[in-house]
Amino acid sequence: MKKIILILSSIVLVTILCFLYLYQTADIANKGRNGFDRVFSDRYVKNDHAIANEFKVQKVIGIHGARLYFVSPGAGYLVSTDLDLKDPKKVILEKNEAPPVSYALDSNFIYSYAINENAVSVFDYDGKLLKRVLIKQQFSRIIALTESIFVIRDFKKLMEGVTFVKIKVDSALDEQIKMKELDIESYKNNPFANDGLLVMDRDSGTIVYMNYYHNSFFVMDTTFSKAIRYRTIDTTSLSKLYTKSVKSEKKVGITNYSPANIINRDAVINDGKMHLLSNLAADNQPKDQFSSSTTIDVYQVQSGKYLYSYMLPDCHNNKVKSLLLKDAELISVYPDSIIKYKMN
């Protein structure tokens, strides 16, 4: 009889503990428990126009004239539409670089950055290849200031930290001049902890380096006089990352074998403000609201001040992959749709 009572008591106790655990984990998931709150803006985001993503583009890269430009890396062409997402046209690039490759625009040229080739191809807006620049220094992030001046993140120094180098390349003379070098505060011996996105606001000449795995972003100008570090509103000093050494023939490298716990996944700058796509729920953000939308935090670039947040709803259960803002219009790319929003 005592054994039966003991067994029944154990079952009751285990059941109570399970309910308590489920209650606590559900409560944590709903409240976020990430140590920060958001201030949600009353700016109304209205779906103005949507089209099917027939070309399977992954990123919107900019505006030139009255045309929007989109890209799917490795496709060998860009897709342009008018500002109302109508009149789609392909821009076939004369040279298709092997992935990984990224693209950028300025007022004169289209750029493709081929990381494995250490090369930058410069095209006109008809897709004609004007020149191909070989960078003698291995890079993993790059921005073209002009067709001959570039800012790169030095790949070889990633184990020591993050170093940006401003270089000038004269292809005709096969010369490369290091104009300036700038180190930013970073983690030692962990290149993944220092990984991030390099973006530029061409209107103001401001460069921002946004960290993927911790709550930091750095603001620089094109003179490279200094890099100012600011914090995002979350409290993640560093996402959990586990690295190990790997050997390949005579080379020894390092790899990340932990899940990619990305904190900040993308950013775009418009009108002196950085719109940052965050992967963390705030403590005052309901779980269902966070899981069914993309949360965007807005910061003043020059001061690093957090301003407000807003959300873009998921489209067919998919989150925003890429974002572009121009004045009160917002273009967002989803896997199967491209949506233009109006913002008050």
N, C-alpha and C positions, 0 to 999 in steps of 0.2 A: 504493500500500500504506500509506504514511504517513497519507494522508487517511482511509483506512478505520479504521486504528488510532485516529486522533484522534477520529473520529466515535463509535466504540464506547466510547472512554474518556469522552467527553462524556455519552453516554447513561447509562453506569454511574454517573458522578458525579452527574448530575441525579436518578437513581433513589435514590441514597443520601441526597441532600439532602431529597428528598420524604419518605422514610421517617423521617428525623430530625425534620422539621417536624411530621409527623403524630403521631409519638411524643410530642413536646414539647407539642403542643396538647392531645392526649388526656390527658396527665399533668396539665396545668394544669386542664382541665375536671374531672378526677376529684378533684383535691385542692383545688379552689376557688381557691387563690392570691389570696385577698382580704385576707390579712394579719391574720386573727384565727381563734381557735378557739372552739368552743362547749362548754359543759358540759351534757350531756344528762341530764335528770332520769330517775329510775327510777319516776316517777309513771306509773301504768298508765292509759292512756286506753282505755276500753272502749266500743264501740258498744252503746248501751243500747236505742235505738229509732230507726227511720228511717221516713220517709213520702215519697211522691212530691211534688215541688214543683208541684202542680196549678195553683196560682194564680200561678205564675211570679214569686214574690216575690224581691227582690234583697237585702233587708237585714232583719235582726232588730233592732228599735229599743228593746226594753225589756220589762219585766214590770210589770203593774199587777194588784194582787190576786193571783189565782191564774191569770192569763192571760198568755200570751206574745203580743207584737204584732210583726207583720211588715209590710213595705211594698214595693210596686213603684212607684217615683216616676212620677207622671203618671197612675196608674190611677184616682185619685179615691176610693180606699177603702183601709183597712187590713184585714189578716187577723189574727184572733186564734185561738189554740188554747189548750187547757189545758196544763199543764206537762209532760204526757206526749205532746204533739203530737197530741192527739185533740180531737174536737168543734170542727172549724174553723168559724169564722163570719166574715162580712164586716161591717166597720164602715164604712158609707157616709158619707163626709164631705159636709157640706152645701154646701161650696164647694171646687171642684177647681181648684187653682192651676196655671198653665201652667209647664211645666218651664223651667229647672231648679228643682227644689223638693226640700227635705229635711224630715225629720220627727223629732220628739223627744217624749218623755213625761216627766211628773213625777207626783207623787202625786195631782194634781188634774186635769190637763189634757193634751190632745194638742195639739202645736204643729206647724204647717207653715210653713216658711221659703221664701218666694218671692223669690229673689235679684233677678231682673229687675224685679220689681214693688216692691222695697224694702219688702216687707210680711210681717207675721207674723199668721197666723190662729190663733185659740185656740178649741179645740173641747172639749166634754165627751166622756165615753167612749161616748156614744150617737151621736157624730158631729155633734151640733148645734153650729153656729157661734155662739160666745158674743160674740166681737168680732174685728175685724180692725185691726191696728195698722200704721200707715204710719211707717216709719223715715225721717227727713229726711236722714240721712247714708247715702251709698251704702256697702253692705257686701258682702263676699264670703265671710265666715264669720260665724256667729252662734250664740249659746247664750242661751236664756231662763233667767234666774235665778228670775223670777216672771213672772206674766202682764203685768207692766208694766216690769220691769227686765231689760235685755239687755246682753250683752257681744258686741261686734261687732269684726271686723277691718276697719279703715278701708281701703276700696278705693282712694281717691284718693291715699293715701300709699304705695302699694305700690312705686313707683319709688324712693322714699327708704329704704324698709325696711318693717318690720312694726310697726304701731301698733294696740293694742287700746283700745277705748273702752267704758266702762261708762255706760249711759244709762238714764234713766227717762222713760217716755212717758205723758203724760196725754191720752188720746184725747178725752175730753170737752171739755177746754180747748184741744186742739190744741197742746199744749206738749211740748217735748222738752228735758230737762235733762241736760247732760253732767256726770256725777258724778265720773268719774276717767278719766285717760288714761295708758297705759303703753306705752312703747317697748321692744322687745326687740332684742338684738344680731342683726344681719342683714346680708345682702349689699346693696350699693348698686347702683342702675341695672339690676337684674335681678329682676323680680318673680317669675319662675318659680322661681328658686333659693330664694326665701323661701316658696314655697307649702307648705301643710301642712294637717293635720287638727286641728280644735279639738274636744276631748272633755272631758267633765266627770264626776266622781264625785260624785253628789249626796249620798251618805252622809257624805262628809268635807268637801264644799264645795271640792274641789280641781279646778282647771282645768289641762289639759295641752294644749300646742300641739306636735304631732309633725311634723317636717319630712319631706316626701316625698323630697327629693333630696340630703340630707346627714345625717350622723350626729349630729343634735342633737334634743333635745326640751326644752321649757321648762315649768316648773311654777309655777303662780300660785294664790293663793287668791282668794276673792271680794272681799276688801278691796282688792286691787290694790296692795298695798304694794311688791311687787317681783316680778320673774320670775327664777327660778334656772335657769341653763342646765346641762344634763347631756349627756353623750355616750353614744351607743349603742356596742356593742362593735366594730362594723365600723370600718374606717379611712377611709371615704369622706368627705373634708372637703367635697366638692361633686361631684355627678354631672355628666358633660359635658352642657352646655346651650349651644345656639347660638340667639341671638335676632337679630331684624332689625326695622326700623321698617316699618310699613305705613300707608298713607294711605287714608282713606275720607271723601270729600267734604272738609269743612274740618277733620277730626280726624286726628291723627297718633297711632298706637298702636304697640305692640310685640308681637311674636308669637314663639313658640318653633317653630323649624323643625327641631329635632333629635329623634331618637327619645326617647320618654318613658322614660328610664332611672330608674325609680322605685326607691328603695332600701327605704323603709318604706311599705307600702301601706295599712295600717289598724292600729287599736289600740283596745283596750277596757280599762277599768279595773274591777277587782273586788278588794275587801278590801285596799285600799292597794297593789295591784300592777297594773302596766300590762303587758298581754299584747300584744306588738307583732308583726305579721305582716311578716316580713322577706323581701325578694327576693334576698338574697345568700347564697351557699353559704359555709360556713366551710371553712378549710383542712383540718380533720379530719373533714369530712363527705363521704362517698362521693357521686359524681355521681348514681348511680341512686336513692339514698335521697332526695337533695334534689329531684330532678326528679319524683318520684312522690308528693310530699307537700307540705304547707304547713308551713314552719318558723316557730315562734312563740318569741320571746325574752321573758323575764319580768324586769321591773325593779321594784325598790322605788321607789314614786313619790316619797316625801319625801326620800330620800337619793340617788336616781338610780342606786343600786347594781344591777348585773346579778346576777341570782340563778341562773337556769338556762334551759334551752330544752327544748321538746318538739315533737313533730310530729303532724299530723293527716293521715291518708292521703287521697290523691285519691279522688274518687268518680266512677266512669265517666270517668276521665281528666280530670276537672275539679277545679280547686283551690277552696278555701274562698273564698267571696265576702264573707261577713259572719260575725261571731262575737259571742256573748253568754255571759258567765259569771255564775253565781249559786251561791255556795258550791262544792260539789263537782260541779256539773252544768254542762255546756258545750253550747250550742246552736250549730250551724254550718249555714250556708245554702250550698248548691251550686246550680248552674243547674237541675238536674233533681231534686234531693233536699234534704230537711232532716233532719239527723241530731242526735240527742241522745246525748252522751257522758257517761259517768261517769268521774270522776278520783279516784284514791286520794290 
